C-alpha cells in the first residue's frame, strides 16, 4: 500500500510541476476597488485557490465532526442518566 502511495504522489508531483511550467506566464493583475493587489503567475493563482478551497472544506468537516461528537456525547449522557433512575 505504501508503494502505491509513493507512486501516486510522484505522479501528482509531476502533474503539478508540468502544470506550473505550462502556465508560468503572468495573469492579468488582480484588482479590488481599483487598487492593484498582485500580479501572479496563473499557476500560483490556481494553487492558491486549491489550497483555500481545501482549507475551507477541512474547517467545515472539522466543525461537522465536532457537532456529531457533541450530539453523541449528549445522547450517551442522557442514556446513562435514564438507566440510573430507579423504576
Secondary structure per residue as TSV (DSSP state, phi and psi in degrees):
chain	resnum	aa	ss	phi	psi
A	1	X	-	360.0	-39.5
A	2	X	H	-69.4	-31.3
A	3	X	H	-65.4	-37.4
A	4	X	H	-64.0	-41.9
A	5	X	H	-61.2	-43.1
A	6	X	H	-62.8	-44.7
A	7	X	H	-62.6	-44.2
A	8	X	H	-65.3	-38.7
A	9	X	H	-66.3	-37.6
A	10	X	H	-65.2	-43.8
A	11	X	H	-62.0	-43.7
A	12	X	H	-61.8	-42.7
A	13	X	H	-63.0	-41.5
A	14	X	H	-63.4	-42.9
A	15	X	H	-64.6	-43.0
A	16	X	H	-65.1	-40.9
A	17	X	H	-66.9	-42.7
A	18	X	H	-61.6	-41.9
A	19	X	H	-61.4	-42.3
A	20	X	H	-65.5	-40.7
A	21	X	H	-67.6	-41.1
A	22	X	H	-71.6	-23.5
A	23	X	T	-119.7	41.6
A	24	X	-	-81.9	-12.0
A	25	X	S	-66.7	148.1
A	26	X	B	-68.4	142.3
A	27	X	-	-85.4	167.8
A	28	X	-	-58.4	151.8
A	29	X	-	-61.3	141.0
A	30	X	E	-87.0	122.5
A	31	X	E	-123.8	146.1
A	32	X	E	-139.4	118.0
A	33	X	T	54.1	44.7
A	34	X	T	66.6	10.6
A	35	X	E	-101.3	131.0
A	36	X	E	-80.2	119.8
A	37	X	E	-89.5	-47.3
A	38	X	E	-161.4	161.2
A	39	X	-	-132.9	96.4
A	40	X	-	-112.4	156.1
A	41	X	B	-65.2	154.7
A	42	X	H	-58.2	-43.1
A	43	X	H	-63.9	-33.3
A	44	X	H	-67.8	-37.4
A	45	X	H	-62.1	-43.8
A	46	X	H	-65.8	-45.8
A	47	X	H	-62.9	-39.0
A	48	X	H	-63.5	-44.3
A	49	X	H	-63.1	-38.8
A	50	X	H	-63.0	-44.9
A	51	X	H	-67.3	-42.5
A	52	X	H	-63.5	-43.9
A	53	X	H	-63.5	-41.9
A	54	X	H	-64.6	-39.3
A	55	X	H	-63.8	-43.0
A	56	X	H	-64.1	-42.8
A	57	X	H	-63.9	-38.9
A	58	X	H	-65.4	-43.3
A	59	X	H	-64.8	-44.2
A	60	X	H	-61.1	-41.4
A	61	X	H	-64.2	-42.8
A	62	X	H	-62.0	-41.0
A	63	X	H	-65.1	-39.0
A	64	X	H	-65.4	-44.4
A	65	X	H	-63.2	-40.6
A	66	X	H	-61.7	-42.8
A	67	X	H	-64.1	-42.0
A	68	X	H	-64.6	-42.4
A	69	X	H	-63.3	-40.6
A	70	X	H	-62.7	-43.6
A	71	X	H	-64.2	-40.6
A	72	X	H	-64.5	-41.2
A	73	X	H	-65.4	-40.2
A	74	X	H	-65.1	-39.0
A	75	X	H	-66.9	-39.5
A	76	X	H	-66.5	-40.0
A	77	X	H	-64.1	-43.8
A	78	X	H	-64.5	-39.1
A	79	X	H	-66.2	-41.6
A	80	X	H	-65.8	-40.0
A	81	X	H	-67.3	-36.4
A	82	X	H	-68.4	-35.6
A	83	X	H	-73.0	-27.4
A	84	X	H	-79.8	-19.7
A	85	X	S	-67.6	133.3
A	86	X	-	-71.7	146.1
A	87	X	-	-99.8	360.0
